[in-house]
Amino acid sequence: MTYSAAPVRYSSSVESLAPDEEETVAKLKDAVDEIQHTMDEHHGARLRGAHAKGQALLKARLTVIDNLPPSLAQGLFASAGSYDAIMRFSTAPGDILDDSVSGPRGLALKILEVEGERLPDTSSADGQDFLMVNGPIFPNATPAKFLPGFKGLAKTTDKAPGLKKLVSATLQTIEAGLESVGMPSPLVQTLGGAPNTQPLGDIFFTQVASRYGDYIAKLSLAPVSPHLTALAGTKVDAKDRPDALREDINAVIQREGGVWELRVQLCTDLEKMPVEDPTVEWDQDDSPFIAVARIEVAPQESWDDRASADLQAQLAFSPWHGLAAFQPLGGISRARKSVYEHSQAFRGATNACPMHASISDAHPTSASGALQPE
């Protein structure tokens, strides 16, 4: 493990609030309202405002690596131990689309029964959530720059699915051309041009910075099982298969399970590794991602149309569910706090069931080999 400089120590001064931040957050909430109300009116579906389509919901076991160096032995990673966990794979839109419409994939990791000082408003929960996407950078630097595109998504929610499939196919071709000359476009990927790859082969990133105990970091989750790493870049055949990702993930997990590493990249230079601009990729030559834990998933059914859907409808994931040692940082994260709470309140009210940050508070509605509370 080699750093170009000593890791930067955390202080509240690393954040700077934009003057229009509160107004922007209010407009983001309005856009989330539009997405969720549209899906409710059209389908009676009380869904998330983003990452609405779950692709897998897995029981997992996270084991902290022993004898980590002091800079990495922070928060729940300060000492060796094992925790039950949940992994939820998803696709980014707020509507339920055919899997031939590609886009960023999400992975939400909920580590259960974690002890320590908690972030405000999560004192009743006992988990630690990390939310990730299969790309190292967020496409917009600030909430204000993210707003126009998100409002556009709200206006097209649950409209023209055939056109979305056509546009996605065109954008995937454009993105493939850009990647062939070393110029991938996060914007094109977000709009539907992301390579339609098998999610189990992807590396996922928090994209935004967070506190990491005494330091500042970004996290990633990478597959390490040979049968998973062999899937990196493998294209999914989604023709006439609207749920191709669920099916392909289940085929692998049900047979072999899998192992991932949770990795940490420490900030060593606030100029080159800014907290407030997640469009800047932190250079791994200056600060590599280092493994702090392993996550093991035993063979299991990764999705059941009733049990998994019912459980994910009751569970809430947020980077603000967790320990004070891992406080999310930056404008995008500050906006997420209010917007996620707003979205979860709608889901809880319209489902006549509150959202739960802890799986122990959720209740099963059907028996299945897929994940459900015990």
Contacts in CASP RR format, 6 or more apart in sequence:
PFRMAT RR
TARGET T0000
AUTHOR 0000-0000-0000
METHOD contacts of the structure
MODEL  1
MTYSAAPVRYSSSVESLAPDEEETVAKLKDAVDEIQHTMDEHHGARLRGA
HAKGQALLKARLTVIDNLPPSLAQGLFASAGSYDAIMRFSTAPGDILDDS
VSGPRGLALKILEVEGERLPDTSSADGQDFLMVNGPIFPNATPAKFLPGF
KGLAKTTDKAPGLKKLVSATLQTIEAGLESVGMPSPLVQTLGGAPNTQPL
GDIFFTQVASRYGDYIAKLSLAPVSPHLTALAGTKVDAKDRPDALREDIN
AVIQREGGVWELRVQLCTDLEKMPVEDPTVEWDQDDSPFIAVARIEVAPQ
ESWDDRASADLQAQLAFSPWHGLAAFQPLGGISRARKSVYEHSQAFRGAT
NACPMHASISDAHPTSASGALQPE
1 69 0 8 1.000
1 288 0 8 1.000
1 290 0 8 1.000
2 288 0 8 1.000
3 266 0 8 1.000
3 268 0 8 1.000
3 286 0 8 1.000
3 287 0 8 1.000
4 268 0 8 1.000
4 269 0 8 1.000
4 285 0 8 1.000
4 286 0 8 1.000
4 287 0 8 1.000
5 268 0 8 1.000
5 269 0 8 1.000
5 286 0 8 1.000
6 268 0 8 1.000
7 71 0 8 1.000
7 215 0 8 1.000
7 216 0 8 1.000
7 266 0 8 1.000
7 267 0 8 1.000
7 268 0 8 1.000
7 287 0 8 1.000
8 14 0 8 1.000
8 215 0 8 1.000
8 216 0 8 1.000
8 266 0 8 1.000
8 267 0 8 1.000
8 268 0 8 1.000
8 269 0 8 1.000
8 270 0 8 1.000
8 273 0 8 1.000
9 214 0 8 1.000
9 215 0 8 1.000
10 211 0 8 1.000
10 212 0 8 1.000
10 213 0 8 1.000
10 214 0 8 1.000
10 215 0 8 1.000
10 216 0 8 1.000
14 216 0 8 1.000
14 270 0 8 1.000
14 275 0 8 1.000
14 329 0 8 1.000
15 275 0 8 1.000
15 276 0 8 1.000
15 329 0 8 1.000
15 330 0 8 1.000
15 331 0 8 1.000
15 334 0 8 1.000
16 276 0 8 1.000
17 331 0 8 1.000
17 334 0 8 1.000
18 24 0 8 1.000
18 142 0 8 1.000
18 143 0 8 1.000
18 144 0 8 1.000
18 331 0 8 1.000
20 144 0 8 1.000
21 143 0 8 1.000
21 144 0 8 1.000
21 331 0 8 1.000
21 334 0 8 1.000
21 335 0 8 1.000
24 142 0 8 1.000
24 143 0 8 1.000
24 144 0 8 1.000
24 147 0 8 1.000
24 335 0 8 1.000
25 143 0 8 1.000
25 334 0 8 1.000
25 335 0 8 1.000
25 338 0 8 1.000
25 339 0 8 1.000
27 147 0 8 1.000
27 151 0 8 1.000
28 143 0 8 1.000
28 146 0 8 1.000
28 147 0 8 1.000
28 150 0 8 1.000
28 335 0 8 1.000
28 339 0 8 1.000
29 338 0 8 1.000
29 339 0 8 1.000
29 342 0 8 1.000
31 147 0 8 1.000
31 150 0 8 1.000
31 151 0 8 1.000
31 152 0 8 1.000
31 153 0 8 1.000
31 154 0 8 1.000
32 49 0 8 1.000
32 50 0 8 1.000
32 154 0 8 1.000
32 339 0 8 1.000
32 342 0 8 1.000
32 343 0 8 1.000
32 346 0 8 1.000
33 342 0 8 1.000
33 346 0 8 1.000
34 154 0 8 1.000
34 155 0 8 1.000
34 157 0 8 1.000
35 49 0 8 1.000
35 50 0 8 1.000
35 94 0 8 1.000
35 95 0 8 1.000
35 153 0 8 1.000
35 154 0 8 1.000
35 157 0 8 1.000
36 46 0 8 1.000
36 47 0 8 1.000
36 48 0 8 1.000
36 49 0 8 1.000
36 343 0 8 1.000
36 346 0 8 1.000
36 347 0 8 1.000
38 95 0 8 1.000
38 154 0 8 1.000
38 157 0 8 1.000
38 158 0 8 1.000
39 45 0 8 1.000
39 46 0 8 1.000
39 47 0 8 1.000
39 52 0 8 1.000
39 94 0 8 1.000
39 95 0 8 1.000
39 96 0 8 1.000
39 157 0 8 1.000
39 158 0 8 1.000
40 46 0 8 1.000
40 350 0 8 1.000
42 158 0 8 1.000
43 96 0 8 1.000
43 158 0 8 1.000
45 96 0 8 1.000
46 313 0 8 1.000
46 346 0 8 1.000
46 347 0 8 1.000
46 348 0 8 1.000
46 350 0 8 1.000
46 351 0 8 1.000
47 94 0 8 1.000
47 95 0 8 1.000
47 96 0 8 1.000
47 347 0 8 1.000
48 94 0 8 1.000
48 343 0 8 1.000
48 347 0 8 1.000
49 94 0 8 1.000
49 343 0 8 1.000
50 92 0 8 1.000
50 93 0 8 1.000
50 94 0 8 1.000
51 90 0 8 1.000
51 91 0 8 1.000
51 92 0 8 1.000
51 93 0 8 1.000
51 94 0 8 1.000
51 106 0 8 1.000
51 108 0 8 1.000
52 90 0 8 1.000
52 93 0 8 1.000
52 94 0 8 1.000
52 95 0 8 1.000
52 96 0 8 1.000
53 90 0 8 1.000
53 91 0 8 1.000
53 93 0 8 1.000
53 94 0 8 1.000
53 96 0 8 1.000
53 97 0 8 1.000
54 88 0 8 1.000
54 89 0 8 1.000
54 90 0 8 1.000
54 91 0 8 1.000
54 246 0 8 1.000
54 303 0 8 1.000
54 308 0 8 1.000
54 312 0 8 1.000
55 89 0 8 1.000
55 90 0 8 1.000
55 91 0 8 1.000
55 105 0 8 1.000
55 199 0 8 1.000
55 245 0 8 1.000
55 246 0 8 1.000
55 249 0 8 1.000
55 303 0 8 1.000
56 87 0 8 1.000
56 88 0 8 1.000
56 89 0 8 1.000
56 199 0 8 1.000
56 246 0 8 1.000
56 249 0 8 1.000
56 250 0 8 1.000
56 253 0 8 1.000
56 302 0 8 1.000
56 303 0 8 1.000
56 308 0 8 1.000
57 86 0 8 1.000
57 87 0 8 1.000
57 88 0 8 1.000
57 89 0 8 1.000
57 302 0 8 1.000
57 303 0 8 1.000
57 308 0 8 1.000
57 311 0 8 1.000
57 312 0 8 1.000
57 370 0 8 1.000
57 371 0 8 1.000
58 86 0 8 1.000
58 87 0 8 1.000
58 88 0 8 1.000
58 89 0 8 1.000
58 253 0 8 1.000
58 297 0 8 1.000
58 300 0 8 1.000
58 302 0 8 1.000
58 371 0 8 1.000
59 84 0 8 1.000
59 85 0 8 1.000
59 86 0 8 1.000
59 297 0 8 1.000
59 298 0 8 1.000
59 300 0 8 1.000
59 371 0 8 1.000
60 84 0 8 1.000
60 85 0 8 1.000
60 86 0 8 1.000
60 87 0 8 1.000
60 109 0 8 1.000
60 295 0 8 1.000
60 296 0 8 1.000
60 297 0 8 1.000
61 82 0 8 1.000
61 83 0 8 1.000
61 84 0 8 1.000
61 85 0 8 1.000
61 295 0 8 1.000
61 296 0 8 1.000
61 297 0 8 1.000
61 298 0 8 1.000
62 82 0 8 1.000
62 83 0 8 1.000
62 84 0 8 1.000
62 85 0 8 1.000
62 111 0 8 1.000
62 262 0 8 1.000
62 293 0 8 1.000
62 294 0 8 1.000
62 295 0 8 1.000
63 80 0 8 1.000
63 81 0 8 1.000
63 82 0 8 1.000
63 293 0 8 1.000
63 294 0 8 1.000
63 295 0 8 1.000
63 296 0 8 1.000
64 76 0 8 1.000
64 77 0 8 1.000
64 79 0 8 1.000
64 80 0 8 1.000
64 81 0 8 1.000
64 82 0 8 1.000
64 292 0 8 1.000
64 293 0 8 1.000
65 77 0 8 1.000
65 80 0 8 1.000
65 291 0 8 1.000
65 292 0 8 1.000
65 293 0 8 1.000
65 294 0 8 1.000
66 80 0 8 1.000
67 80 0 8 1.000
68 77 0 8 1.000
68 292 0 8 1.000
71 214 0 8 1.000
71 215 0 8 1.000
71 266 0 8 1.000
72 264 0 8 1.000
72 266 0 8 1.000
72 290 0 8 1.000
72 292 0 8 1.000
73 79 0 8 1.000
74 212 0 8 1.000
74 213 0 8 1.000
74 214 0 8 1.000
74 215 0 8 1.000
74 325 0 8 1.000
75 116 0 8 1.000
75 213 0 8 1.000
75 323 0 8 1.000
75 325 0 8 1.000
75 326 0 8 1.000
76 83 0 8 1.000
76 111 0 8 1.000
76 114 0 8 1.000
76 115 0 8 1.000
76 116 0 8 1.000
76 128 0 8 1.000
76 323 0 8 1.000
76 325 0 8 1.000
77 264 0 8 1.000
77 292 0 8 1.000
77 293 0 8 1.000
83 111 0 8 1.000
83 112 0 8 1.000
83 113 0 8 1.000
83 114 0 8 1.000
84 111 0 8 1.000
84 112 0 8 1.000
84 113 0 8 1.000
85 109 0 8 1.000
85 110 0 8 1.000
85 111 0 8 1.000
85 112 0 8 1.000
85 295 0 8 1.000
86 108 0 8 1.000
86 109 0 8 1.000
86 110 0 8 1.000
86 112 0 8 1.000
86 315 0 8 1.000
86 359 0 8 1.000
86 371 0 8 1.000
87 107 0 8 1.000
87 108 0 8 1.000
87 109 0 8 1.000
87 110 0 8 1.000
87 295 0 8 1.000
87 297 0 8 1.000
88 107 0 8 1.000
88 108 0 8 1.000
88 110 0 8 1.000
88 312 0 8 1.000
88 315 0 8 1.000
88 317 0 8 1.000
89 105 0 8 1.000
89 106 0 8 1.000
89 107 0 8 1.000
89 199 0 8 1.000
89 245 0 8 1.000
89 249 0 8 1.000
90 105 0 8 1.000
90 106 0 8 1.000
90 107 0 8 1.000
90 108 0 8 1.000
91 97 0 8 1.000
91 99 0 8 1.000
91 103 0 8 1.000
91 104 0 8 1.000
91 105 0 8 1.000
91 106 0 8 1.000
91 245 0 8 1.000
92 103 0 8 1.000
92 104 0 8 1.000
92 105 0 8 1.000
92 106 0 8 1.000
92 133 0 8 1.000
92 190 0 8 1.000
93 101 0 8 1.000
93 103 0 8 1.000
93 153 0 8 1.000
93 157 0 8 1.000
94 153 0 8 1.000
94 157 0 8 1.000
95 157 0 8 1.000
95 158 0 8 1.000
97 161 0 8 1.000
97 164 0 8 1.000
98 161 0 8 1.000
98 165 0 8 1.000
98 238 0 8 1.000
98 242 0 8 1.000
99 196 0 8 1.000
99 236 0 8 1.000
99 238 0 8 1.000
99 241 0 8 1.000
99 242 0 8 1.000
99 243 0 8 1.000
99 244 0 8 1.000
99 245 0 8 1.000
99 246 0 8 1.000
100 165 0 8 1.000
100 168 0 8 1.000
100 169 0 8 1.000
100 196 0 8 1.000
100 238 0 8 1.000
100 239 0 8 1.000
100 241 0 8 1.000
100 242 0 8 1.000
100 244 0 8 1.000
101 161 0 8 1.000
101 164 0 8 1.000
101 165 0 8 1.000
101 168 0 8 1.000
101 192 0 8 1.000
102 168 0 8 1.000
102 171 0 8 1.000
102 172 0 8 1.000
102 192 0 8 1.000
102 193 0 8 1.000
102 194 0 8 1.000
102 195 0 8 1.000
102 196 0 8 1.000
103 168 0 8 1.000
103 189 0 8 1.000
103 190 0 8 1.000
103 192 0 8 1.000
103 193 0 8 1.000
103 194 0 8 1.000
103 196 0 8 1.000
104 133 0 8 1.000
104 134 0 8 1.000
104 135 0 8 1.000
104 189 0 8 1.000
104 190 0 8 1.000
104 194 0 8 1.000
105 133 0 8 1.000
105 134 0 8 1.000
105 194 0 8 1.000
105 199 0 8 1.000
105 202 0 8 1.000
105 204 0 8 1.000
106 131 0 8 1.000
106 132 0 8 1.000
106 133 0 8 1.000
106 134 0 8 1.000
106 199 0 8 1.000
106 204 0 8 1.000
107 131 0 8 1.000
107 132 0 8 1.000
107 133 0 8 1.000
107 134 0 8 1.000
107 199 0 8 1.000
107 204 0 8 1.000
107 221 0 8 1.000
108 129 0 8 1.000
108 130 0 8 1.000
108 131 0 8 1.000
108 132 0 8 1.000
108 317 0 8 1.000
109 129 0 8 1.000
109 130 0 8 1.000
109 131 0 8 1.000
109 132 0 8 1.000
109 221 0 8 1.000
109 262 0 8 1.000
109 295 0 8 1.000
110 127 0 8 1.000
110 128 0 8 1.000
110 129 0 8 1.000
110 315 0 8 1.000
110 317 0 8 1.000
110 321 0 8 1.000
110 359 0 8 1.000
111 127 0 8 1.000
111 128 0 8 1.000
111 129 0 8 1.000
111 130 0 8 1.000
112 126 0 8 1.000
112 127 0 8 1.000
112 358 0 8 1.000
112 359 0 8 1.000
112 360 0 8 1.000
113 126 0 8 1.000
113 127 0 8 1.000
114 126 0 8 1.000
114 127 0 8 1.000
114 128 0 8 1.000
114 322 0 8 1.000
114 323 0 8 1.000
115 126 0 8 1.000
116 323 0 8 1.000
116 324 0 8 1.000
116 325 0 8 1.000
117 323 0 8 1.000
117 324 0 8 1.000
117 325 0 8 1.000
118 125 0 8 1.000
118 322 0 8 1.000
118 323 0 8 1.000
118 324 0 8 1.000
119 320 0 8 1.000
119 321 0 8 1.000
119 322 0 8 1.000
119 323 0 8 1.000
119 324 0 8 1.000
119 327 0 8 1.000
121 320 0 8 1.000
121 341 0 8 1.000
122 320 0 8 1.000
122 321 0 8 1.000
122 322 0 8 1.000
122 357 0 8 1.000
124 357 0 8 1.000
125 321 0 8 1.000
125 322 0 8 1.000
125 357 0 8 1.000
125 358 0 8 1.000
126 358 0 8 1.000
126 360 0 8 1.000
127 321 0 8 1.000
127 322 0 8 1.000
127 357 0 8 1.000
127 358 0 8 1.000
128 321 0 8 1.000
128 322 0 8 1.000
128 323 0 8 1.000
128 326 0 8 1.000
129 317 0 8 1.000
129 318 0 8 1.000
129 319 0 8 1.000
129 320 0 8 1.000
129 321 0 8 1.000
129 322 0 8 1.000
129 357 0 8 1.000
130 206 0 8 1.000
130 219 0 8 1.000
130 221 0 8 1.000
130 262 0 8 1.000
130 319 0 8 1.000
130 326 0 8 1.000
131 206 0 8 1.000
131 317 0 8 1.000
131 318 0 8 1.000
131 319 0 8 1.000
132 204 0 8 1.000
132 205 0 8 1.000
132 206 0 8 1.000
132 207 0 8 1.000
132 219 0 8 1.000
132 220 0 8 1.000
132 221 0 8 1.000
133 204 0 8 1.000
133 205 0 8 1.000
133 207 0 8 1.000
134 194 0 8 1.000
134 199 0 8 1.000
134 202 0 8 1.000
134 203 0 8 1.000
134 204 0 8 1.000
134 205 0 8 1.000
135 186 0 8 1.000
135 203 0 8 1.000
135 204 0 8 1.000
135 205 0 8 1.000
135 207 0 8 1.000
136 205 0 8 1.000
136 207 0 8 1.000
136 220 0 8 1.000
136 281 0 8 1.000
136 282 0 8 1.000
137 186 0 8 1.000
137 205 0 8 1.000
137 207 0 8 1.000
137 278 0 8 1.000
137 279 0 8 1.000
137 280 0 8 1.000
137 281 0 8 1.000
138 186 0 8 1.000
138 207 0 8 1.000
138 208 0 8 1.000
138 278 0 8 1.000
138 279 0 8 1.000
138 332 0 8 1.000
139 146 0 8 1.000
139 186 0 8 1.000
139 187 0 8 1.000
139 189 0 8 1.000
139 190 0 8 1.000
139 279 0 8 1.000
140 146 0 8 1.000
140 278 0 8 1.000
140 279 0 8 1.000
140 332 0 8 1.000
141 276 0 8 1.000
141 277 0 8 1.000
141 278 0 8 1.000
141 279 0 8 1.000
142 276 0 8 1.000
142 277 0 8 1.000
142 331 0 8 1.000
142 332 0 8 1.000
143 331 0 8 1.000
143 332 0 8 1.000
143 334 0 8 1.000
143 335 0 8 1.000
146 332 0 8 1.000
146 335 0 8 1.000
156 164 0 8 1.000
167 191 0 8 1.000
167 192 0 8 1.000
168 192 0 8 1.000
168 193 0 8 1.000
171 188 0 8 1.000
171 191 0 8 1.000
171 192 0 8 1.000
171 193 0 8 1.000
172 192 0 8 1.000
172 193 0 8 1.000
172 194 0 8 1.000
172 195 0 8 1.000
172 196 0 8 1.000
174 188 0 8 1.000
174 193 0 8 1.000
175 184 0 8 1.000
175 185 0 8 1.000
175 188 0 8 1.000
175 189 0 8 1.000
175 193 0 8 1.000
175 194 0 8 1.000
175 195 0 8 1.000
176 195 0 8 1.000
178 184 0 8 1.000
178 185 0 8 1.000
178 188 0 8 1.000
179 195 0 8 1.000
186 279 0 8 1.000
189 195 0 8 1.000
195 233 0 8 1.000
195 235 0 8 1.000
196 235 0 8 1.000
196 236 0 8 1.000
196 238 0 8 1.000
197 231 0 8 1.000
197 232 0 8 1.000
197 233 0 8 1.000
197 234 0 8 1.000
197 235 0 8 1.000
197 236 0 8 1.000
198 231 0 8 1.000
198 233 0 8 1.000
198 234 0 8 1.000
198 235 0 8 1.000
198 236 0 8 1.000
198 245 0 8 1.000
198 248 0 8 1.000
198 249 0 8 1.000
198 252 0 8 1.000
199 245 0 8 1.000
199 249 0 8 1.000
200 223 0 8 1.000
200 228 0 8 1.000
200 231 0 8 1.000
200 249 0 8 1.000
200 252 0 8 1.000
200 253 0 8 1.000
201 223 0 8 1.000
201 228 0 8 1.000
201 229 0 8 1.000
201 231 0 8 1.000
201 232 0 8 1.000
201 233 0 8 1.000
201 234 0 8 1.000
202 223 0 8 1.000
202 232 0 8 1.000
202 233 0 8 1.000
203 220 0 8 1.000
203 221 0 8 1.000
203 222 0 8 1.000
203 223 0 8 1.000
204 220 0 8 1.000
204 221 0 8 1.000
204 222 0 8 1.000
205 218 0 8 1.000
205 219 0 8 1.000
205 220 0 8 1.000
206 218 0 8 1.000
206 219 0 8 1.000
206 220 0 8 1.000
206 319 0 8 1.000
207 218 0 8 1.000
207 278 0 8 1.000
208 218 0 8 1.000
208 278 0 8 1.000
208 319 0 8 1.000
208 328 0 8 1.000
208 329 0 8 1.000
208 330 0 8 1.000
208 332 0 8 1.000
208 333 0 8 1.000
209 216 0 8 1.000
209 217 0 8 1.000
209 218 0 8 1.000
209 267 0 8 1.000
209 273 0 8 1.000
209 275 0 8 1.000
209 278 0 8 1.000
209 328 0 8 1.000
209 329 0 8 1.000
209 330 0 8 1.000
209 333 0 8 1.000
210 216 0 8 1.000
210 217 0 8 1.000
210 218 0 8 1.000
210 219 0 8 1.000
210 319 0 8 1.000
210 326 0 8 1.000
210 327 0 8 1.000
210 328 0 8 1.000
210 329 0 8 1.000
210 333 0 8 1.000
211 217 0 8 1.000
211 324 0 8 1.000
211 325 0 8 1.000
211 326 0 8 1.000
211 327 0 8 1.000
211 328 0 8 1.000
211 329 0 8 1.000
212 264 0 8 1.000
212 266 0 8 1.000
212 325 0 8 1.000
212 326 0 8 1.000
213 325 0 8 1.000
213 326 0 8 1.000
215 266 0 8 1.000
215 267 0 8 1.000
216 266 0 8 1.000
216 267 0 8 1.000
216 275 0 8 1.000
216 329 0 8 1.000
217 264 0 8 1.000
217 265 0 8 1.000
217 266 0 8 1.000
217 267 0 8 1.000
218 264 0 8 1.000
218 265 0 8 1.000
218 267 0 8 1.000
218 282 0 8 1.000
219 262 0 8 1.000
219 263 0 8 1.000
219 264 0 8 1.000
219 265 0 8 1.000
220 262 0 8 1.000
220 263 0 8 1.000
220 265 0 8 1.000
220 289 0 8 1.000
221 260 0 8 1.000
221 261 0 8 1.000
221 262 0 8 1.000
221 263 0 8 1.000
221 295 0 8 1.000
222 260 0 8 1.000
222 261 0 8 1.000
222 263 0 8 1.000
222 289 0 8 1.000
223 229 0 8 1.000
223 231 0 8 1.000
223 232 0 8 1.000
223 258 0 8 1.000
223 259 0 8 1.000
223 260 0 8 1.000
224 259 0 8 1.000
224 260 0 8 1.000
224 261 0 8 1.000
224 294 0 8 1.000
225 256 0 8 1.000
225 257 0 8 1.000
225 258 0 8 1.000
225 259 0 8 1.000
225 260 0 8 1.000
227 252 0 8 1.000
227 256 0 8 1.000
227 258 0 8 1.000
228 252 0 8 1.000
228 258 0 8 1.000
228 259 0 8 1.000
228 260 0 8 1.000
231 252 0 8 1.000
236 244 0 8 1.000
236 245 0 8 1.000
236 248 0 8 1.000
237 244 0 8 1.000
238 244 0 8 1.000
238 245 0 8 1.000
241 247 0 8 1.000
246 302 0 8 1.000
246 303 0 8 1.000
249 302 0 8 1.000
249 303 0 8 1.000
250 301 0 8 1.000
250 302 0 8 1.000
250 303 0 8 1.000
253 297 0 8 1.000
253 299 0 8 1.000
253 300 0 8 1.000
253 301 0 8 1.000
253 302 0 8 1.000
254 299 0 8 1.000
254 300 0 8 1.000
254 301 0 8 1.000
254 302 0 8 1.000
255 299 0 8 1.000
256 299 0 8 1.000
257 297 0 8 1.000
257 298 0 8 1.000
257 299 0 8 1.000
257 300 0 8 1.000
258 296 0 8 1.000
258 297 0 8 1.000
259 294 0 8 1.000
259 295 0 8 1.000
259 296 0 8 1.000
259 297 0 8 1.000
260 294 0 8 1.000
260 295 0 8 1.000
260 297 0 8 1.000
261 291 0 8 1.000
261 293 0 8 1.000
261 294 0 8 1.000
261 295 0 8 1.000
262 291 0 8 1.000
262 292 0 8 1.000
262 293 0 8 1.000
262 294 0 8 1.000
262 295 0 8 1.000
263 289 0 8 1.000
263 290 0 8 1.000
263 291 0 8 1.000
263 292 0 8 1.000
264 289 0 8 1.000
264 290 0 8 1.000
264 292 0 8 1.000
265 282 0 8 1.000
265 284 0 8 1.000
265 287 0 8 1.000
265 288 0 8 1.000
265 289 0 8 1.000
265 290 0 8 1.000
266 287 0 8 1.000
267 273 0 8 1.000
267 275 0 8 1.000
267 282 0 8 1.000
267 287 0 8 1.000
268 286 0 8 1.000
268 287 0 8 1.000
269 286 0 8 1.000
272 280 0 8 1.000
272 282 0 8 1.000
272 283 0 8 1.000
272 286 0 8 1.000
273 280 0 8 1.000
273 282 0 8 1.000
273 283 0 8 1.000
273 286 0 8 1.000
273 287 0 8 1.000
274 280 0 8 1.000
275 329 0 8 1.000
275 330 0 8 1.000
276 330 0 8 1.000
276 331 0 8 1.000
278 330 0 8 1.000
278 332 0 8 1.000
300 369 0 8 1.000
300 370 0 8 1.000
300 371 0 8 1.000
301 368 0 8 1.000
301 369 0 8 1.000
301 370 0 8 1.000
302 308 0 8 1.000
302 370 0 8 1.000
303 370 0 8 1.000
304 366 0 8 1.000
304 368 0 8 1.000
304 369 0 8 1.000
304 370 0 8 1.000
306 365 0 8 1.000
306 366 0 8 1.000
306 368 0 8 1.000
307 364 0 8 1.000
307 365 0 8 1.000
307 366 0 8 1.000
307 367 0 8 1.000
307 368 0 8 1.000
307 369 0 8 1.000
307 370 0 8 1.000
307 371 0 8 1.000
307 372 0 8 1.000
308 368 0 8 1.000
308 370 0 8 1.000
308 371 0 8 1.000
310 364 0 8 1.000
310 365 0 8 1.000
310 366 0 8 1.000
311 359 0 8 1.000
311 362 0 8 1.000
311 364 0 8 1.000
311 371 0 8 1.000
311 372 0 8 1.000
311 373 0 8 1.000
313 347 0 8 1.000
313 351 0 8 1.000
313 353 0 8 1.000
314 351 0 8 1.000
314 353 0 8 1.000
314 355 0 8 1.000
314 356 0 8 1.000
314 362 0 8 1.000
314 363 0 8 1.000
315 355 0 8 1.000
315 356 0 8 1.000
315 357 0 8 1.000
315 359 0 8 1.000
315 362 0 8 1.000
316 340 0 8 1.000
316 344 0 8 1.000
316 347 0 8 1.000
316 355 0 8 1.000
316 356 0 8 1.000
316 357 0 8 1.000
318 336 0 8 1.000
318 337 0 8 1.000
318 340 0 8 1.000
318 341 0 8 1.000
318 344 0 8 1.000
318 357 0 8 1.000
319 328 0 8 1.000
319 333 0 8 1.000
319 336 0 8 1.000
320 328 0 8 1.000
320 333 0 8 1.000
320 336 0 8 1.000
320 337 0 8 1.000
320 340 0 8 1.000
320 341 0 8 1.000
321 357 0 8 1.000
328 334 0 8 1.000
328 336 0 8 1.000
328 337 0 8 1.000
344 355 0 8 1.000
345 355 0 8 1.000
347 355 0 8 1.000
348 354 0 8 1.000
348 355 0 8 1.000
356 362 0 8 1.000
359 373 0 8 1.000
360 373 0 8 1.000
362 373 0 8 1.000
363 373 0 8 1.000
364 372 0 8 1.000
364 373 0 8 1.000
366 372 0 8 1.000
END
